[in-house]
Amino acid sequence: MATFNLTLSDPSTFILMGISGLEAAHVWIAIPFSTFYIISLMGNFTLLFVVCRERTLHKPMYLLLCMLALTDIATPTFVVPKALCVFWFNLKGITVAGCLTQMFFLHTVSVMHSATLVTMAFDRYVAICNPLRYATILSNARIAKLGIVCLIRSVLFILPLPLLMSQQPFCANRIIPHTQCEYIAVEKMVCGDITVPRIYGFVLMFIINGFDLTLIALSYGLIIRAVLRISSKKSHQKALNTCTAHICVMLMYYTPSLFSNLTHRFGQGIASHVHIILADLYLLIPPMLNPIIYGLKTKELSDIVGKCICRR
């Protein structure tokens, strides 16, 4: 507890309390945290290794999977190591600059993840609705350019948040009842007028989620229309199977994301530890399950992974 008392008096430091109300169970909660993180790293690095190694997988669809894997590696990496320091070693202090930096990278990667899902929906749309022009519309070079555009979009959208927050006066009580410097948690530490950053954060959530979900819904609406026009039942099934993995990944990402954001802003009656656990699971579960889902649902990828395992 010496570290806690020392950093609490430091005006340049926040205190991350972990999961409020469950402090006595922090040591045990850290076990699933670390387990999920390790599985996530193993799965996503395996996917990256297999795609990089196999030339037959150097296609737009698998390059998009690599982009998704990179965001799935980055997301928990910005949170779990610090959370484990809080759970196991009681190292709760984090500088204001460190907190705002974590907030920036965490939300930037989240927006990048969403943009990648939109690009993957467009990829499925072109593959099913315009297969003869697929190679022309979505070349590897074009996917790389789209990836850069998605990254620039993410940085430009999120950068104002830490810049706005850095100009605000923070309260004397710098205890953050959370495992991470999530924007909403940091926002509650401000004692000045936060109308501008609050409105920006609120509008940003609806613009990003609304715009991205609209594009995904439009892509799948056109895909369903194209599939219904196919007379062969076997072709129906094949076309829908190519989208199953993406739909699962998309639902796993957007459902808890929207639920967590809305309960933070409007669910005042929900216990604080429930908010924190939901926010943490949203950052841990999808990155762990995404490579497993794609490994099981994408036959070409699962076959190559199986061959690599058998060789060893």
C-alpha positions, 0 to 999 in steps of 0.5 A, spaced: 500 500 500 506 504 500 505 505 492 498 507 493 499 512 498 505 515 495 502 516 488 495 519 491 499 525 493 502 526 486 498 531 482 501 528 476 498 521 477 492 518 477 490 511 481 487 505 477 483 502 483 481 496 478 474 493 479 471 497 485 467 492 490 471 486 488 478 488 490 479 482 495 478 477 488 483 481 484 488 476 485 483 471 482 480 475 477 487 476 474 487 469 472 482 469 467 485 476 464 492 473 463 489 466 460 484 470 455 490 475 453 495 469 452 490 465 448 489 472 444 496 473 443 497 465 441 491 465 436 492 472 432 500 471 432 499 464 429 494 467 424 499 472 422 505 467 421 500 462 417 498 468 412 505 471 411 508 464 410 503 461 405 503 465 399 497 462 397 493 466 402 496 472 400 489 475 398 485 481 400 481 477 404 487 474 408 490 481 408 484 484 412 484 478 417 491 480 418 489 487 419 484 485 424 489 480 428 493 486 429 488 490 432 486 484 436 493 484 438 494 491 440 487 492 444 488 487 450 496 489 450 494 496 451 490 494 457 492 487 460 499 488 462 497 495 467 491 491 469 495 485 472 500 490 475 494 493 479 491 486 480 497 482 482 502 487 485 498 493 487 501 498 482 496 503 481 499 509 479 499 512 472 501 519 470 496 523 467 500 523 460 500 515 461 493 515 462 491 520 456 496 516 452 493 509 453 486 512 452 488 515 445 491 508 443 485 504 446 480 508 442 484 509 436 485 501 435 477 500 437 476 505 431 481 502 426 477 495 428 471 497 426 473 500 420 476 493 418 470 490 419 467 495 414 472 493 409 471 486 410 463 487 409 465 490 402 470 485 401 464 480 402 459 484 398 464 484 392 466 477 392 459 475 392 455 480 388 461 482 383 465 476 383 468 477 376 471 483 377 473 482 384 481 481 383 480 488 379 476 492 385 480 489 391 487 488 389 492 487 395 495 494 393 488 497 394 487 493 401 494 496 403 491 503 401 485 502 405 488 500 411 492 506 411 486 510 410 482 507 416 488 508 420 489 515 418 481 516 420 482 513 426 487 517 429 484 524 426 477 522 430 480 520 436 486 525 437 482 531 439 479 527 445 486 526 449 488 534 447 481 536 449 482 532 456 489 535 457 487 542 457 482 540 463 483 541 470 483 535 474 480 534 481 484 533 487 481 526 488 484 522 482 482 515 483 479 512 477 475 506 479 477 502 473 482 497 470 484 502 464 484 509 462 477 509 458 475 516 456 468 516 460 472 514 466 477 519 465 472 524 463 469 523 470 476 526 473 475 533 470 473 539 475 472 544 469 467 545 464 467 538 460 461 540 455 465 540 449 469 534 450 463 530 452 459 532 446 465 531 442 465 524 445 458 522 445 457 525 437 463 521 435 460 514 438 454 515 434 458 517 428 463 512 428 458 506 430 452 509 426 456 510 419 460 503 420 454 499 422 450 503 416 455 501 411 455 494 414 448 493 413 448 496 406 453 491 404 449 485 407 443 487 404 445 487 397 449 480 399 442 477 401 438 480 395 444 477 390 443 470 394 436 470 394 436 471 386 441 465 386 436 459 384 441 453 386 440 451 394 447 449 394 450 456 391 445 459 396 449 455 402 456 456 399 455 464 399 452 465 406 457 460 409 463 465 406 459 471 410 458 467 417 465 468 420 464 475 419 457 476 421 459 472 428 465 477 429 461 483 427 456 481 432 461 480 438 464 486 437 458 491 436 453 488 441 458 489 447 461 495 445 454 499 444 451 495 450 458 498 454 457 505 452 450 506 453 450 503 460 456 507 462 452 513 460 445 511 461 445 505 466 446 509 473 442 503 476 447 498 474 453 497 479 460 500 478 463 493 478 458 490 472 460 496 468 468 495 469 467 487 467 463 489 461 468 494 459 474 489 460 470 483 457 469 487 451 476 488 450 478 481 451 473 476 449 473 478 441 480 478 440 481 471 443 475 468 439 476 472 432 482 467 430 478 461 433 472 463 429 476 464 422 480 458 423 474 454 424 469 457 419 475 458 413 476 452 410 482 454 406 485 457 412 484 451 417 487 446 412 493 450 412 493 451 419 492 443 420 498 441 415 503 446 419 501 442 426 501 435 423 508 437 420 511 439 427 
